[in-house]
Structure formats: structure tokens, C-alpha cells
Amino acid sequence: MKILHIDSNHPLLLNQLNALGYTNHEDYTASKAAIETKISTYDGIIIRSRFSIDKSFLDAATNLKFIGRVGAGLENIDCDYALQKGIYLISAPEGNRNAVGEHALGMLLSLFNKLNKADKEVRQGQWLREENRGLELDGKTVGLIGYGNMGKAFAKKLRGFDVEVLCYDIKTGLGDANAKQVSLKELQAKSDVLSLHTPQTALTVNMINSDFINAFKHPFWLINTARGKSVVTEDLVKALKSGKILGAGLDVLEYEKSSFENLFSSHEMPAAFQYMIHSDQVLLSPHVAGWTIESNIKLSQTIVDKIKAKFC
């Protein structure tokens, strides 16, 4: 079986697939059009997010048996069409769920304790203790939207705190010892913190808009380590200005390119983003919640293990 790798990953991925007897080719620079001309000769393709795999690409991939995405989501693949063609889809949310859970917790604690603001002030010679009095997480209610691999990982991290954890998901029967599954209405009525752990789908794009935000009973804190397009940034900024959202930790942004490798498709900086980068209420990171030394290894190992389980 021949496999084409179009994004670089941890060396163990290539090494272990070679050891299993697969023929592995690497092409990290060719255009999508160029790869499309030769994809018919391959049985498998390994990607991260360099480009989307659409109907045209899949029609050209006449011998493709599987697509392996070294990451959690599959939104850059036309999954329905691939499945119609009998192509096996592999993702690896198990590989970076722990990293995402830790990052979400780190963002939340940093916001509560104003660590980003305080750090900048001390570096400027300011010693403002009262202005940086923080909040404690104990006694709060944390609401999670999406209770799959990532949501469960974050809920597990919260076990060390005296908090109530609620979860909402379109699937039923997902609640466990770490989170009580409730209706969206109950989550919005009780939550002090909202953390997103959803994939990018038609249901989640622009999900966090003004109507959604205003349905919360109390002002709340927002953490998004999922997908940037779930949040309407202009509506988030309005809520930050009004006090409906007390602070936001954003590892992902609405403006990201679909490849996740760059921020803006154009050189224009939206006004809402300009507000956020100057706001002490907002903590930003460049889509690295699942991007640790350890997850780099675990993501690749997960892909190998799933290929082995299916085809060996």
C-alpha cells in the first residue's frame, strides 16, 4: 500500500508505517492541483490542514482507501462524499485531548487571576496589587458545550476544584462522573464559565452570537479552544464592552485561514480584533491548545494505531 504524506509530522509516523511494510512518499510543497494529478496512484493520504480535500480531489483519488488527519477534526474533508466512495476516515482526537484540557484550564486560571495583565505591568515597573485581585474557581459553575474527547478531558482537569460542571451536547447519554448533561437552557441559566469543545459544522459556525450570549442568565467567562468560526467576534466584543462576557480566552479565531497556519487571509485587521488585542479582558494564543511536545507524538501514534487496526 502506498501512502502520500502532504504535511510533516512526528518522525515516528513514517518510521512505524515503513516498518509495517507500507511505501511512504512525502510531498510538503507541491500545490493541491499538482498533488491531484498523482493522487490516483496512492492508497492512503496523511494530512494535517494544508488544503481541503473536496469532491474534485476525491474524484481524482480513484484508488484511495483512507485519509488520515493528524488532528482532531475532519472539517477540511468532504466527509460525506469520501464515505460514499468507501474511503475510511481517520482522525486523532485521542492524541491531543489532554493538551487541550490543560490549555483550557490554564487560560481560565490566567483570566481569573489577571496573570497576563499583571505580568505586563510588573515588566513596566508597576506594582498594582489591588487592581490585580483575582477570582477563585471554587464555587463556580462551568458549562461545556460539546462533550466528546476534548470536553471530557477538560472536565477531568476540573475534578481538583470545588466546581459544578455541566455539559450540553447534541448526542444524549454522555454525562458521567465529571459532568452532568443538561439542556442548553439549563446550562445558560447556571454557568459562570462557558468552554467550547465542538467541531466545526453547520450547527456550530456562528453559534456564539448576540442572541446566544444574551440567553445566559449571568455574565460569564468564555473559553474557546475548539474552532474560531463558532464565535462571531463582533458580537463577542459587544458583550465584552457591555459586561455580559467578563473575559475571553481564545486559542482560535474567526479570522484564521482554513489551514490554521496563518491568521488573516488578507492584510486587513478587523476592528473587533483590534479591540481584543488591546483588551486586558482577552487572552489569546495561536491555535496551540493541542500543540504540545507530547501531543505531537501521541497524534502520530494514534494515526498509526488506527491504520494498523483497520488494514493489518
Disulfide bonds with the S-S distance in Angstrom:
none
